């Protein structure tokens, strides 16, 4: 069967703005979750640190310019806390998705109290234990990336295994940054396949191991971006490594999934569910 070429989605005429008095990450994360429901590509612009009227008017002008350029209302995801700044933004020609107005005001009515309306409150975590846990987890994951270290595997929450470029490193870092999960990762290499065994350091911690695999065709594409024309990236070699890795994971009764068509968020959530790790955030 001939593989169909990857065809990017068409660029839609709409521009999307993420407007925030902070970094804009919250607005962008929410906006992406909504936009992925539509098979379109959007021009996306983040406008962070809109914390005074002058900046709000500048942002309003940018939105209006996008409207004039394309003739379509931009989509505006906003997390502005101050009502006066949010009011300025709402004067722009756009479809406004105000997260504060949508969620905070109904909660005020339900809870019977007023919110603090504190700018940047969601990111004020520098002195919390959860923040410290995430920093420790990030340092741990970096130190245990790609099998660099066998030390302290006993304190790992999860150990990811899979062939090179199957998504282990970004998944490890996402687990660390978002959930404070200490994740080590090990590549499965031809020497492991010849021996028919996992790296010896891992056997004492098999209960923590989770495997990632990937379609050989996609793996070849990814490796060719890194080492074009190499044996490492050759489709035949990718097929061999993936087949051997999956066979090994089955023999060793390791839980695993394919990362081919999944986002890092989906992969991480599945791992946490499979490993029975609670998704608990300390406020």
TILOKE-50164 format. One record per residue: residue in one letter; x, y, z of N, C-alpha, C in turn. Coordinates in steps of 0.02 Angstrom, whole numbers, always signed. Last residue first. Example, Ala and Ser with C-alpha at 12.3 -4.5 7.8 and 13.67 -1.06 7.14 Angstrom:
BEGIN
<node 's'; <+642; -112; +354>; <+684; -53; +357>; <+645; +2; +394>> <node 'a'; <+660; -284; +390>; <+615; -225; +390>; <+660; -165; +390>> 
***
This chain:
BEGIN
<node 'x'; <-159; +1176; +2283>; <-171; +1248; +2273>; <-138; +1286; +2330>> <node 'x'; <-96; +1036; +2203>; <-100; +1071; +2266>; <-108; +1146; +2254>> <node 'x'; <-179; +919; +2104>; <-142; +982; +2104>; <-151; +1016; +2172>> <node 'x'; <-175; +754; +2053>; <-192; +799; +2108>; <-148; +861; +2104>> <node 'x'; <-206; +624; +1979>; <-196; +691; +1952>; <-217; +742; +2004>> <node 'x'; <-126; +478; +2037>; <-180; +526; +2046>; <-160; +593; +2017>> <node 'x'; <-84; +341; +1942>; <-57; +400; +1975>; <-112; +453; +1978>> <node 'x'; <-98; +220; +1875>; <-139; +233; +1934>; <-110; +290; +1976>> <node 'x'; <-42; +199; +1756>; <+3; +190; +1813>; <-33; +203; +1879>> <node 'x'; <-148; +233; +1674>; <-124; +164; +1675>; <-81; +150; +1736>> <node 'x'; <-157; +371; +1699>; <-214; +327; +1713>; <-191; +254; +1720>> <node 'x'; <-32; +414; +1657>; <-53; +425; +1726>; <-111; +380; +1746>> <node 'x'; <-39; +378; +1521>; <+12; +349; +1565>; <-9; +356; +1638>> <node 'x'; <-143; +462; +1477>; <-151; +389; +1474>; <-101; +355; +1520>> <node 'x'; <-84; +586; +1495>; <-144; +570; +1533>; <-155; +494; +1534>> <node 'x'; <+23; +578; +1403>; <+36; +586; +1474>; <-24; +566; +1516>> <node 'x'; <-45; +568; +1279>; <+1; +515; +1301>; <+11; +518; +1376>> <node 'x'; <-115; +690; +1278>; <-151; +626; +1278>; <-108; +569; +1302>> <node 'x'; <-8; +782; +1278>; <-58; +783; +1332>; <-95; +717; +1336>> <node 'x'; <+56; +752; +1159>; <+92; +740; +1222>; <+43; +738; +1281>> <node 'x'; <-65; +671; +1050>; <-29; +729; +1075>; <+8; +709; +1139>> <node 'x'; <-57; +534; +935>; <-77; +562; +999>; <-34; +622; +1017>> <node 'x'; <-20; +451; +833>; <-73; +500; +820>; <-98; +533; +883>> <node 'x'; <+94; +382; +889>; <+91; +406; +820>; <+41; +462; +810>> <node 'x'; <+121; +319; +1006>; <+120; +392; +1008>; <+106; +423; +940>> <node 'x'; <+44; +177; +1070>; <+74; +208; +1012>; <+66; +283; +1016>> <node 'x'; <+88; +106; +1231>; <+40; +135; +1183>; <+80; +164; +1125>> <node 'x'; <+100; -20; +1360>; <+127; +25; +1310>; <+72; +52; +1266>> <node 'x'; <+159; -119; +1496>; <+105; -80; +1467>; <+134; -30; +1417>> <node 'x'; <+248; -269; +1480>; <+252; -197; +1492>; <+192; -163; +1459>> <node 'x'; <+283; -405; +1473>; <+219; -384; +1501>; <+220; -311; +1523>> <node 'x'; <+391; -446; +1403>; <+404; -424; +1471>; <+341; -400; +1507>> <node 'x'; <+335; -474; +1279>; <+366; -528; +1317>; <+374; -509; +1391>> <node 'x'; <+294; -344; +1242>; <+244; -396; +1251>; <+272; -453; +1294>> <node 'x'; <+416; -281; +1230>; <+369; -256; +1280>; <+314; -308; +1293>> <node 'x'; <+472; -355; +1125>; <+503; -357; +1191>; <+454; -334; +1244>> <node 'x'; <+388; -320; +1020>; <+392; -390; +1040>; <+421; -396; +1110>> <node 'x'; <+416; -183; +1012>; <+348; -205; +1031>; <+348; -278; +1053>> <node 'x'; <+551; -190; +972>; <+532; -157; +1035>; <+463; -180; +1058>> <node 'x'; <+543; -255; +848>; <+580; -286; +903>; <+560; -256; +970>> <node 'x'; <+466; -162; +775>; <+443; -231; +784>; <+477; -265; +843>> <node 'x'; <+552; -49; +782>; <+485; -47; +810>; <+458; -117; +823>> <node 'x'; <+667; -97; +714>; <+671; -75; +784>; <+602; -74; +817>> <node 'x'; <+615; -129; +584>; <+649; -179; +625>; <+648; -159; +699>> <node 'x'; <+567; -5; +542>; <+521; -62; +549>; <+551; -115; +595>> <node 'x'; <+687; +66; +537>; <+634; +87; +584>; <+584; +31; +596>> <node 'x'; <+752; -1; +434>; <+779; -4; +501>; <+727; +16; +553>> <node 'x'; <+666; +33; +328>; <+677; -37; +344>; <+704; -44; +415>> <node 'x'; <+679; +174; +325>; <+615; +143; +342>; <+624; +70; +363>> <node 'x'; <+819; +253; +400>; <+792; +212; +345>; <+728; +176; +368>> <node 'x'; <+882; +320; +500>; <+817; +346; +479>; <+784; +303; +426>> <node 'x'; <+1001; +249; +515>; <+960; +262; +575>; <+889; +282; +555>> <node 'x'; <+1059; +265; +393>; <+1030; +199; +409>; <+983; +206; +468>> <node 'x'; <+1013; +428; +325>; <+1054; +383; +366>; <+1020; +315; +374>> <node 'x'; <+941; +529; +262>; <+976; +479; +221>; <+1017; +429; +259>> <node 'x'; <+957; +649; +393>; <+930; +630; +327>; <+974; +580; +290>> <node 'x'; <+931; +656; +544>; <+988; +627; +508>; <+965; +603; +440>> <node 'x'; <+815; +733; +571>; <+874; +738; +614>; <+937; +714; +577>> <node 'x'; <+722; +700; +479>; <+731; +771; +493>; <+795; +782; +533>> <node 'x'; <+726; +563; +487>; <+756; +595; +428>; <+764; +670; +437>> <node 'x'; <+655; +541; +603>; <+727; +530; +604>; <+761; +561; +543>> <node 'x'; <+525; +570; +558>; <+555; +609; +613>; <+630; +602; +613>> <node 'x'; <+507; +472; +458>; <+502; +544; +443>; <+537; +586; +495>> <node 'x'; <+520; +355; +534>; <+568; +369; +480>; <+567; +443; +462>> <node 'x'; <+407; +366; +613>; <+473; +366; +644>; <+526; +383; +593>> <node 'x'; <+307; +349; +518>; <+313; +413; +552>; <+382; +420; +585>> <node 'x'; <+333; +215; +483>; <+334; +268; +432>; <+343; +337; +463>> <node 'x'; <+316; +144; +605>; <+382; +149; +573>; <+387; +205; +521>> <node 'x'; <+224; +218; +735>; <+221; +188; +669>; <+289; +197; +635>> <node 'x'; <+283; +182; +901>; <+266; +230; +849>; <+264; +195; +782>> <node 'x'; <+277; +165; +1081>; <+296; +143; +1014>; <+270; +194; +964>> <node 'x'; <+325; +163; +1250>; <+299; +202; +1194>; <+323; +171; +1129>> <node 'x'; <+290; +85; +1408>; <+322; +87; +1342>; <+286; +132; +1293>> <node 'x'; <+337; +98; +1576>; <+284; +107; +1527>; <+317; +118; +1459>> <node 'x'; <+382; +35; +1736>; <+398; +44; +1665>; <+335; +51; +1623>> <node 'x'; <+364; +4; +1866>; <+361; +75; +1849>; <+370; +88; +1774>> <node 'x'; <+385; -130; +1880>; <+318; -105; +1894>; <+309; -32; +1876>> <node 'x'; <+522; -146; +1863>; <+477; -162; +1807>; <+406; -134; +1818>> <node 'x'; <+639; -123; +1933>; <+586; -72; +1935>; <+534; -83; +1880>> <node 'x'; <+737; -212; +1912>; <+716; -204; +1982>; <+656; -157; +1988>> <node 'x'; <+763; -195; +1776>; <+724; -253; +1799>; <+700; -246; +1871>> <node 'x'; <+844; -91; +1735>; <+773; -79; +1740>; <+734; -136; +1773>> <node 'x'; <+976; -122; +1714>; <+960; -79; +1771>; <+886; -72; +1784>> <node 'x'; <+980; -192; +1592>; <+981; -229; +1655>; <+961; -188; +1716>> <node 'x'; <+867; -155; +1464>; <+927; -134; +1499>; <+926; -162; +1570>> <node 'x'; <+779; -308; +1417>; <+781; -237; +1434>; <+849; -219; +1462>> <node 'x'; <+830; -428; +1293>; <+815; -407; +1361>; <+815; -332; +1367>> <node 'x'; <+890; -480; +1181>; <+821; -499; +1195>; <+798; -479; +1264>> <node 'x'; <+1010; -451; +1131>; <+1009; -488; +1194>; <+939; -513; +1211>> <node 'x'; <+965; -380; +1019>; <+1008; -439; +1009>; <+1009; -482; +1072>> <node 'x'; <+897; -276; +1080>; <+859; -324; +1040>; <+899; -388; +1028>> <node 'x'; <+1000; -206; +1141>; <+947; -235; +1183>; <+909; -289; +1144>> <node 'x'; <+1067; -165; +1027>; <+1101; -210; +1074>; <+1051; -244; +1121>> <node 'x'; <+975; -73; +967>; <+988; -139; +937>; <+1023; -188; +984>> <node 'x'; <+880; -2; +1108>; <+929; +1; +1053>; <+943; -69; +1026>> <node 'x'; <+768; +99; +1187>; <+781; +29; +1170>; <+822; +28; +1106>> <node 'x'; <+808; +229; +1302>; <+797; +207; +1233>; <+808; +132; +1227>> <node 'x'; <+720; +279; +1447>; <+775; +239; +1419>; <+759; +221; +1346>> <node 'x'; <+684; +403; +1569>; <+669; +369; +1506>; <+731; +336; +1478>> <node 'x'; <+594; +450; +1719>; <+656; +432; +1684>; <+637; +402; +1617>> <node 'x'; <+502; +569; +1801>; <+500; +521; +1746>; <+570; +511; +1717>> <node 'x'; <+411; +624; +1928>; <+481; +608; +1914>; <+482; +551; +1862>> <node 'x'; <+285; +743; +1910>; <+301; +672; +1906>; <+375; +663; +1888>> <node 'x'; <+224; +866; +1915>; <+276; +851; +1965>; <+294; +778; +1967>> <node 'x'; <+136; +898; +1815>; <+110; +859; +1871>; <+162; +844; +1925>> <node 'x'; <+197; +979; +1718>; <+126; +987; +1732>; <+104; +954; +1797>> <node 'x'; <+334; +946; +1717>; <+313; +1016; +1721>; <+240; +1023; +1742>> <node 'x'; <+335; +804; +1709>; <+369; +839; +1763>; <+341; +910; +1772>> <node 'x'; <+262; +777; +1594>; <+240; +748; +1658>; <+272; +785; +1717>> <node 'x'; <+345; +844; +1503>; <+276; +867; +1513>; <+249; +840; +1580>> <node 'x'; <+461; +767; +1510>; <+463; +837; +1532>; <+393; +864; +1544>> <node 'x'; <+414; +645; +1458>; <+444; +648; +1524>; <+442; +719; +1552>> <node 'x'; <+375; +685; +1329>; <+325; +659; +1376>; <+351; +663; +1448>> <node 'x'; <+496; +722; +1270>; <+445; +772; +1281>; <+391; +750; +1330>> <node 'x'; <+562; +588; +1280>; <+587; +649; +1313>; <+533; +702; +1322>> <node 'x'; <+482; +496; +1203>; <+496; +486; +1275>; <+516; +550; +1310>> <node 'x'; <+452; +487; +1068>; <+415; +535; +1109>; <+429; +531; +1183>> <node 'x'; <+531; +411; +989>; <+460; +389; +995>; <+420; +435; +1041>> <node 'x'; <+667; +425; +972>; <+622; +471; +938>; <+549; +449; +939>> <node 'x'; <+719; +257; +995>; <+738; +327; +990>; <+689; +366; +948>> <node 'x'; <+592; +151; +1068>; <+646; +165; +1021>; <+660; +240; +1020>> <node 'x'; <+565; +144; +1247>; <+543; +144; +1177>; <+602; +160; +1132>> <node 'x'; <+506; +182; +1412>; <+552; +148; +1367>; <+522; +149; +1296>> <node 'x'; <+497; +274; +1563>; <+474; +265; +1495>; <+527; +229; +1453>> <node 'x'; <+452; +254; +1723>; <+511; +246; +1680>; <+486; +230; +1610>> <node 'x'; <+385; +350; +1857>; <+375; +310; +1797>; <+441; +309; +1758>> <node 'x'; <+437; +399; +1973>; <+366; +383; +1972>; <+349; +339; +1912>> <node 'x'; <+591; +357; +2051>; <+555; +375; +1990>; <+481; +356; +1998>> <node 'x'; <+662; +311; +2157>; <+615; +366; +2171>; <+578; +389; +2109>> <node 'x'; <+743; +214; +2103>; <+693; +193; +2152>; <+643; +248; +2167>> <node 'x'; <+838; +274; +2030>; <+779; +249; +1993>; <+724; +228; +2041>> <node 'x'; <+958; +329; +2078>; <+894; +351; +2106>; <+833; +329; +2066>> <node 'x'; <+1056; +309; +1931>; <+1049; +327; +2001>; <+977; +346; +2018>> <node 'x'; <+1082; +289; +1801>; <+1046; +234; +1834>; <+1032; +251; +1908>> <node 'x'; <+1074; +409; +1670>; <+1092; +391; +1738>; <+1049; +334; +1763>> <node 'x'; <+1035; +420; +1536>; <+1098; +450; +1558>; <+1121; +425; +1626>> <node 'x'; <+923; +376; +1464>; <+965; +327; +1498>; <+1031; +354; +1524>> <node 'x'; <+856; +490; +1418>; <+892; +448; +1370>; <+941; +400; +1404>> <node 'x'; <+866; +577; +1571>; <+844; +576; +1502>; <+888; +530; +1461>> <node 'x'; <+890; +605; +1703>; <+878; +535; +1685>; <+850; +529; +1614>> <node 'x'; <+902; +740; +1715>; <+960; +699; +1735>; <+953; +627; +1713>> <node 'x'; <+774; +779; +1678>; <+831; +799; +1636>; <+892; +755; +1651>> <node 'x'; <+700; +726; +1784>; <+688; +702; +1716>; <+746; +719; +1669>> <node 'x'; <+750; +803; +1892>; <+757; +730; +1891>; <+751; +703; +1820>> <node 'x'; <+711; +931; +1856>; <+782; +916; +1864>; <+795; +841; +1861>> <node 'x'; <+571; +910; +1860>; <+604; +930; +1797>; <+678; +914; +1801>> <node 'x'; <+553; +879; +1996>; <+537; +829; +1945>; <+570; +846; +1878>> <node 'x'; <+588; +1000; +2056>; <+626; +939; +2071>; <+615; +886; +2018>> <node 'x'; <+486; +1080; +2002>; <+556; +1095; +1988>; <+600; +1034; +2001>> <node 'x'; <+373; +1017; +2059>; <+382; +1019; +1986>; <+455; +1033; +1967>> <node 'x'; <+393; +1040; +2195>; <+391; +971; +2170>; <+402; +969; +2095>> <node 'x'; <+381; +1179; +2199>; <+445; +1148; +2215>; <+448; +1076; +2189>> <node 'x'; <+244; +1188; +2170>; <+293; +1219; +2125>; <+362; +1186; +2136>> <node 'x'; <+189; +1125; +2281>; <+178; +1097; +2214>; <+229; +1124; +2164>> <node 'x'; <+222; +1207; +2385>; <+256; +1143; +2381>; <+248; +1113; +2312>> <node 'x'; <+241; +1381; +2340>; <+201; +1322; +2357>; <+242; +1259; +2349>> <node 'x'; <+297; +1498; +2299>; <+311; +1476; +2367>; <+271; +1414; +2387>> <node 'x'; <+255; +1521; +2168>; <+326; +1514; +2181>; <+341; +1486; +2250>> <node 'x'; <+132; +1541; +2115>; <+143; +1476; +2147>; <+215; +1467; +2169>> <node 'x'; <+39; +1628; +2036>; <+73; +1646; +2097>; <+87; +1584; +2139>> <node 'x'; <-37; +1610; +1925>; <+33; +1592; +1919>; <+73; +1609; +1981>> <node 'x'; <-163; +1653; +1954>; <-156; +1582; +1936>; <-83; +1561; +1931>> <node 'x'; <-149; +1790; +1973>; <-157; +1747; +2032>; <-143; +1674; +2014>> <node 'x'; <-141; +1891; +1880>; <-87; +1842; +1884>; <-92; +1793; +1941>> <node 'x'; <-235; +2004; +1975>; <-200; +1992; +1912>; <-144; +1941; +1924>> <node 'x'; <-377; +1964; +2066>; <-305; +1976; +2070>; <-271; +1957; +2005>> <node 'x'; <-511; +1955; +2102>; <-492; +1992; +2042>; <-418; +2012; +2043>> <node 'x'; <-565; +1884; +2205>; <-515; +1934; +2223>; <-497; +1979; +2164>> <node 'x'; <-746; +1871; +2192>; <-678; +1847; +2181>; <-629; +1903; +2197>> <node 'x'; <-873; +1878; +2316>; <-839; +1908; +2260>; <-769; +1879; +2254>> <node 'x'; <-991; +1746; +2354>; <-937; +1792; +2372>; <-907; +1821; +2309>> <node 'x'; <-1078; +1643; +2320>; <-1101; +1696; +2363>; <-1048; +1744; +2387>> <node 'x'; <-1059; +1542; +2233>; <-1024; +1538; +2297>; <-1045; +1592; +2346>> <node 'x'; <-1139; +1585; +2124>; <-1150; +1519; +2154>; <-1120; +1515; +2224>> <node 'x'; <-1086; +1710; +2093>; <-1156; +1704; +2111>; <-1169; +1638; +2148>> <node 'x'; <-954; +1675; +2063>; <-967; +1723; +2115>; <-1039; +1717; +2140>> <node 'x'; <-975; +1592; +1953>; <-951; +1563; +2015>; <-962; +1611; +2074>> <node 'x'; <-1015; +1685; +1854>; <-1063; +1635; +1878>; <-1042; +1602; +1944>> <node 'x'; <-887; +1757; +1850>; <-949; +1789; +1873>; <-1003; +1739; +1894>> <node 'x'; <-794; +1660; +1800>; <-787; +1689; +1867>; <-853; +1719; +1893>> <node 'x'; <-834; +1621; +1667>; <-830; +1572; +1722>; <-829; +1604; +1792>> <node 'x'; <-851; +1731; +1581>; <-889; +1670; +1571>; <-891; +1626; +1632>> <node 'x'; <-760; +1826; +1623>; <-831; +1842; +1625>; <-873; +1779; +1621>> <node 'x'; <-641; +1753; +1599>; <-657; +1779; +1666>; <-732; +1792; +1672>> <node 'x'; <-643; +1724; +1462>; <-644; +1669; +1511>; <-662; +1693; +1581>> <node 'x'; <-721; +1781; +1328>; <-693; +1807; +1390>; <-699; +1754; +1445>> <node 'x'; <-711; +1789; +1172>; <-720; +1732; +1217>; <-685; +1750; +1282>> <node 'x'; <-777; +1883; +1043>; <-743; +1885; +1107>; <-763; +1826; +1151>> <node 'x'; <-743; +1913; +884>; <-785; +1867; +923>; <-749; +1857; +989>> <node 'x'; <-717; +2089; +845>; <-697; +2020; +853>; <-751; +1979; +887>> <node 'x'; <-670; +2241; +840>; <-712; +2200; +797>; <-688; +2128; +801>> <node 'x'; <-658; +2305; +1011>; <-629; +2285; +947>; <-678; +2242; +907>> <node 'x'; <-714; +2319; +1133>; <-733; +2368; +1083>; <-706; +2350; +1013>> <node 'x'; <-656; +2227; +1216>; <-721; +2209; +1187>; <-746; +2260; +1136>> <node 'x'; <-546; +2298; +1262>; <-536; +2245; +1213>; <-601; +2227; +1178>> <node 'x'; <-610; +2380; +1356>; <-575; +2410; +1298>; <-567; +2358; +1243>> <node 'x'; <-655; +2286; +1449>; <-703; +2327; +1412>; <-672; +2360; +1351>> <node 'x'; <-536; +2238; +1501>; <-577; +2192; +1462>; <-628; +2231; +1420>> <node 'x'; <-502; +2353; +1572>; <-460; +2331; +1516>; <-498; +2283; +1470>> <node 'x'; <-604; +2357; +1666>; <-595; +2414; +1621>; <-553; +2394; +1561>> <node 'x'; <-592; +2236; +1738>; <-651; +2248; +1696>; <-641; +2305; +1646>> <node 'x'; <-452; +2137; +1748>; <-479; +2203; +1760>; <-535; +2218; +1710>> <node 'x'; <-416; +2012; +1691>; <-452; +2014; +1754>; <-486; +2082; +1764>> <node 'x'; <-415; +1931; +1536>; <-404; +1995; +1572>; <-447; +1998; +1634>> <node 'x'; <-410; +1826; +1451>; <-411; +1811; +1523>; <-396; +1874; +1563>> <node 'x'; <-486; +1791; +1294>; <-459; +1839; +1342>; <-464; +1813; +1413>> <node 'x'; <-479; +1761; +1125>; <-483; +1727; +1190>; <-449; +1771; +1241>> <node 'x'; <-556; +1810; +983>; <-516; +1837; +1039>; <-530; +1797; +1102>> <node 'x'; <-550; +1800; +812>; <-574; +1766; +872>; <-528; +1785; +929>> <node 'x'; <-588; +1931; +694>; <-542; +1888; +731>; <-577; +1856; +790>> <node 'x'; <-703; +1933; +562>; <-693; +1949; +632>; <-641; +1903; +663>> <node 'x'; <-634; +1969; +403>; <-668; +1922; +447>; <-654; +1941; +519>> <node 'x'; <-552; +2043; +324>; <-624; +2050; +314>; <-665; +2001; +354>> <node 'x'; <-416; +2050; +334>; <-445; +1987; +310>; <-520; +1992; +298>> <node 'x'; <-385; +2182; +373>; <-342; +2146; +325>; <-378; +2087; +294>> <node 'x'; <-479; +2216; +469>; <-476; +2254; +406>; <-438; +2217; +352>> <node 'x'; <-446; +2123; +569>; <-513; +2123; +540>; <-513; +2159; +473>> <node 'x'; <-318; +2165; +598>; <-327; +2098; +572>; <-396; +2091; +539>> <node 'x'; <-349; +2291; +651>; <-308; +2286; +590>; <-315; +2217; +558>> <node 'x'; <-418; +2254; +767>; <-454; +2289; +713>; <-415; +2287; +647>> <node 'x'; <-312; +2199; +839>; <-369; +2158; +821>; <-408; +2189; +764>> <node 'x'; <-231; +2312; +854>; <-205; +2253; +818>; <-263; +2208; +795>> <node 'x'; <-314; +2393; +933>; <-296; +2414; +865>; <-271; +2355; +823>> <node 'x'; <-316; +2319; +1051>; <-379; +2331; +1015>; <-365; +2351; +942>> <node 'x'; <-184; +2334; +1089>; <-209; +2268; +1072>; <-273; +2273; +1031>> <node 'x'; <-185; +2472; +1116>; <-141; +2445; +1064>; <-164; +2377; +1040>> <node 'x'; <-275; +2472; +1223>; <-293; +2507; +1161>; <-250; +2483; +1102>> <node 'x'; <-198; +2401; +1315>; <-262; +2374; +1294>; <-285; +2407; +1229>> <node 'x'; <-91; +2486; +1336>; <-79; +2421; +1304>; <-144; +2390; +1279>> <node 'x'; <-162; +2590; +1399>; <-124; +2602; +1337>; <-112; +2537; +1299>> <node 'x'; <-214; +2532; +1515>; <-259; +2554; +1462>; <-222; +2564; +1396>> <node 'x'; <-120; +2384; +1564>; <-141; +2453; +1573>; <-182; +2474; +1511>> <node 'x'; <-81; +2254; +1539>; <-97; +2272; +1608>; <-111; +2346; +1619>> <node 'x'; <-51; +2130; +1451>; <-94; +2188; +1437>; <-121; +2212; +1505>> <node 'x'; <+36; +2018; +1444>; <+52; +2075; +1487>; <+13; +2139; +1468>> <node 'x'; <+24; +1958; +1271>; <+30; +1952; +1344>; <+41; +2019; +1378>> <node 'x'; <-50; +1903; +1141>; <-38; +1972; +1166>; <-35; +1969; +1243>> <node 'x'; <-18; +1792; +1010>; <-25; +1800; +1083>; <-7; +1872; +1102>> <node 'x'; <-100; +1737; +868>; <-59; +1791; +896>; <-72; +1796; +971>> <node 'x'; <-117; +1631; +729>; <-125; +1640; +801>; <-75; +1691; +828>> <node 'x'; <-213; +1586; +596>; <-157; +1628; +614>; <-165; +1647; +687>> <node 'x'; <-270; +1416; +594>; <-281; +1487; +606>; <-215; +1523; +616>> <node 'x'; <-336; +1283; +503>; <-277; +1313; +532>; <-289; +1388; +537>> <node 'x'; <-466; +1163; +537>; <-441; +1224; +505>; <-377; +1245; +539>> <node 'x'; <-570; +1074; +591>; <-516; +1055; +545>; <-494; +1114; +503>> <node 'x'; <-602; +1101; +762>; <-616; +1122; +693>; <-556; +1106; +648>> <node 'x'; <-560; +1073; +886>; <-622; +1041; +865>; <-640; +1057; +793>> <node 'x'; <-454; +1153; +914>; <-439; +1087; +886>; <-501; +1049; +866>> <node 'x'; <-510; +1264; +978>; <-496; +1268; +906>; <-481; +1200; +875>> <node 'x'; <-515; +1224; +1113>; <-577; +1237; +1076>; <-564; +1233; +1001>> <node 'x'; <-382; +1210; +1147>; <-428; +1155; +1161>; <-493; +1162; +1121>> <node 'x'; <-333; +1337; +1116>; <-313; +1280; +1075>; <-360; +1221; +1085>> <node 'x'; <-393; +1411; +1220>; <-410; +1424; +1150>; <-392; +1366; +1106>> <node 'x'; <-327; +1359; +1334>; <-400; +1351; +1326>; <-420; +1359; +1253>> <node 'x'; <-196; +1400; +1301>; <-211; +1329; +1314>; <-286; +1316; +1304>> <node 'x'; <-211; +1539; +1292>; <-189; +1501; +1234>; <-206; +1427; +1242>> <node 'x'; <-247; +1574; +1422>; <-292; +1590; +1366>; <-275; +1547; +1305>> <node 'x'; <-131; +1528; +1489>; <-197; +1502; +1505>; <-246; +1513; +1448>> <node 'x'; <-29; +1606; +1432>; <-28; +1533; +1424>; <-97; +1503; +1438>> <node 'x'; <-17; +1739; +1454>; <-61; +1719; +1399>; <-66; +1644; +1390>> <node 'x'; <+53; +1797; +1559>; <+91; +1767; +1504>; <+48; +1750; +1443>> <node 'x'; <-64; +1924; +1598>; <-5; +1885; +1617>; <+31; +1858; +1555>> <node 'x'; <-171; +1979; +1543>; <-132; +2024; +1584>; <-69; +1989; +1611>> <node 'x'; <-201; +1930; +1371>; <-196; +1916; +1443>; <-157; +1971; +1478>> <node 'x'; <-267; +1856; +1227>; <-254; +1919; +1262>; <-254; +1906; +1337>> <node 'x'; <-243; +1787; +1080>; <-245; +1766; +1150>; <-221; +1826; +1191>> <node 'x'; <-328; +1787; +925>; <-288; +1823; +973>; <-298; +1793; +1043>> <node 'x'; <-332; +1725; +763>; <-350; +1712; +832>; <-301; +1749; +877>> <node 'x'; <-406; +1761; +607>; <-349; +1768; +651>; <-373; +1758; +723>> <node 'x'; <-479; +1670; +471>; <-484; +1701; +537>; <-416; +1704; +573>> <node 'x'; <-468; +1600; +353>; <-460; +1672; +351>; <-459; +1705; +419>> <node 'x'; <-367; +1450; +368>; <-430; +1485; +369>; <-417; +1560; +371>> <node 'x'; <-265; +1354; +274>; <-264; +1410; +319>; <-329; +1448; +314>> <node 'x'; <-298; +1177; +267>; <-298; +1243; +237>; <-298; +1298; +289>> <node 'x'; <-180; +1058; +336>; <-247; +1086; +333>; <-244; +1156; +302>> <node 'x'; <-57; +974; +236>; <-77; +1018; +290>; <-147; +1045; +281>> <node 'x'; <-41; +808; +199>; <-67; +870; +170>; <-89; +915; +226>> <node 'x'; <+77; +683; +176>; <+44; +725; +226>; <+24; +791; +194>> <node 'x'; <+40; +559; +51>; <+79; +614; +77>; <+40; +655; +128>> <node 'x'; <+2; +388; +87>; <-21; +453; +62>; <+23; +508; +90>> <node 'x'; <+95; +247; +43>; <+78; +295; +95>; <+57; +361; +63>> <node 'x'; <+31; +109; -43>; <+70; +170; -48>; <+46; +219; +5>> <node 'x'; <+42; -59; +0>; <+0; +0; +0>; <+44; +62; +0>> 
***
